[in-house]
Amino acid sequence: MLKLSTVVLGLSPDDVEGAAKMVARQAKEQGGPPNFALLADPDHRVIARYGQLNPELFKNESNPDGYIVPHPATFVIDKLGRVAWKFTDVDARVRPTNEQIIEALKALGPN
C-alpha cells in the first residue's frame, strides 16, 4: 500500500474570530472540531492568488453591504509548491470525492 504523507489545511475568508466561530459551530453540529488546521485569509490575498475570488457579494439581512464568499476548491500542491491538481466549482455543494483526492496524491509519486 502506498503511504501518503500530506498536510491538510483549510482556508477561510473569515478573520480569526470568525474562523473560531465556524470551528465551534462544527464541533457542536459534527461532534468535534475539524481535524485539520484552519487558516484565516480576511484580506483574500491567498484566495485571490489561487483564482478563487468570487466577484459576487453574498448579502443577507445581517450584512446588507455584502461580503466576499470565495469559490470552494481543493488543491493538491506538491513539495515544490506547484499546484498538481485542482477541483473547484461555483456551487459549494459540489466537492471532490475522497477517491479523487487520493488519486491526485498518488499521482505525485513516491514520497
C-alpha positions in Angstrom: 0.0 0.0 0.0 1.2 3.4 -0.9 1.8 5.6 2.1 0.8 9.2 1.5 2.3 12.0 3.6 0.1 15.0 3.4 -0.9 18.1 5.2 -4.5 19.2 5.1 -5.2 22.9 5.6 -8.5 24.8 5.3 -8.6 28.4 4.2 -11.3 30.7 5.3 -12.1 34.3 4.2 -13.1 35.0 7.8 -10.8 36.6 10.4 -9.5 34.6 13.3 -12.6 35.3 15.4 -15.0 34.3 12.6 -13.0 31.1 11.9 -13.2 30.2 15.6 -16.9 30.6 15.5 -17.1 28.2 12.5 -14.9 25.7 14.3 -17.2 25.9 17.4 -20.3 25.5 15.2 -18.8 22.4 13.5 -17.8 21.0 16.9 -21.4 21.3 18.0 -23.0 20.0 14.8 -20.5 17.3 13.9 -19.4 16.2 17.4 -15.9 17.7 17.2 -13.8 20.3 15.5 -12.2 19.8 12.1 -9.1 17.5 12.2 -7.1 20.0 10.2 -5.7 23.5 10.6 -7.9 26.3 9.5 -6.1 29.4 8.2 -7.7 32.9 8.1 -7.5 35.0 5.0 -9.7 38.0 5.7 -7.8 40.2 3.1 -8.4 37.5 0.5 -4.8 37.6 -0.6 -4.3 33.8 -0.8 -7.8 33.2 -2.1 -7.2 35.7 -4.9 -3.8 34.3 -5.7 -5.3 30.9 -6.3 -8.1 32.3 -8.5 -10.9 31.5 -6.1 -12.1 35.1 -5.5 -15.8 35.2 -6.3 -16.7 38.6 -7.8 -20.2 38.4 -6.4 -21.0 39.6 -2.9 -23.1 37.5 -0.5 -25.8 39.7 1.0 -28.3 38.9 3.7 -30.3 40.8 6.4 -27.3 40.9 8.8 -24.9 42.0 6.1 -26.7 44.2 3.6 -23.5 45.5 2.1 -22.4 42.0 1.3 -19.1 40.2 1.8 -17.0 38.0 -0.4 -17.5 34.3 -0.4 -14.8 32.6 -2.4 -15.4 29.7 -4.8 -14.8 26.4 -2.8 -11.8 24.5 -4.1 -9.5 21.7 -3.3 -5.8 21.8 -4.3 -3.1 19.2 -4.2 0.2 21.1 -4.0 3.5 19.2 -4.5 6.6 19.6 -2.3 7.9 22.3 -4.6 4.8 24.4 -4.1 3.3 23.7 -7.5 -0.4 23.0 -8.0 -0.5 19.4 -9.1 -4.3 19.0 -9.1 -7.3 21.3 -8.6 -11.0 20.8 -8.1 -13.3 23.9 -8.0 -16.9 24.6 -8.6 -19.1 27.7 -8.1 -21.6 25.5 -6.3 -20.4 25.0 -2.7 -22.3 21.7 -2.5 -20.2 20.2 -5.3 -17.0 18.8 -3.8 -14.4 16.2 -4.9 -14.7 12.7 -3.6 -12.1 11.3 -1.2 -11.2 8.9 -4.0 -10.4 11.7 -6.4 -8.2 13.4 -3.9 -6.3 10.2 -3.1 -5.8 9.5 -6.8 -4.3 13.0 -7.2 -2.0 12.4 -4.3 -0.9 9.1 -5.7 -0.1 10.8 -9.0 2.6 12.7 -7.2 4.6 9.5 -6.9 6.5 8.1 -4.0 7.4 10.3 -1.1 
